[in-house]
Amino acid sequence: MAVPVVNLTLEKGTNFEATFNVFEADSSVVNFSNFSGVCKIRKYPTSPNFQSCSVAITGATGTVKVSMAKTTTSLLQSGRNYYDVVLTSAIDQTSFKVVEGNILVSETSSL
């Protein structure tokens, strides 16, 4: 399965949320019941420094929501960053990268 690339924008120092719906090749939803998720944002893909997003999964609908509080977004470096979301099965430890892309972090002058 090819990993979809979704580019996002995030305003530094504000709350962030993005929702992804994951489908099979035949357009049916992927059932991610019994999965947990990890989402990290890094300045470049191999950077040892990152900020983590919260990941909420609605298994039966194939919906994955990532979010980050304003206290955490304020720690990100401005400009282009990279992110991905990886889900892991609690049953057999199988992992799937469900989305990846660039995330443009812009400064917020009003905060």
Phi, psi and omega in degrees: 000126177289138180277123179294142176256120179234115179270137186233165174236140181225134177266120183301136178082011177237163176290144183233143177206139174217141181240135180236137174251124186255128183236152172286172178299331179272013179075006174280154181286150176273130180271109180256033174297143181068027176247151171240162185227156176227136175224129179230144175244128181229153178296321173217155192306328183258011180297137176285346181263136181203166170239138181265145172261154169283143180236123176244130184241129170256093191306312186290338181257356181069025181263131178235123179244130175248145180212160181209132179286158182298331178294330179275320180296333179291343180273348182287150175280139178294157180099197182287133174230173181235147178215161167206164178235122180241129177251143181232133179285132176286342184278307184236010178063017175292136180245145178226130169275119186261340178197152176208166177164188175267150173229117181275116180261117181252149178291153175239111186280345184273359181257000000 
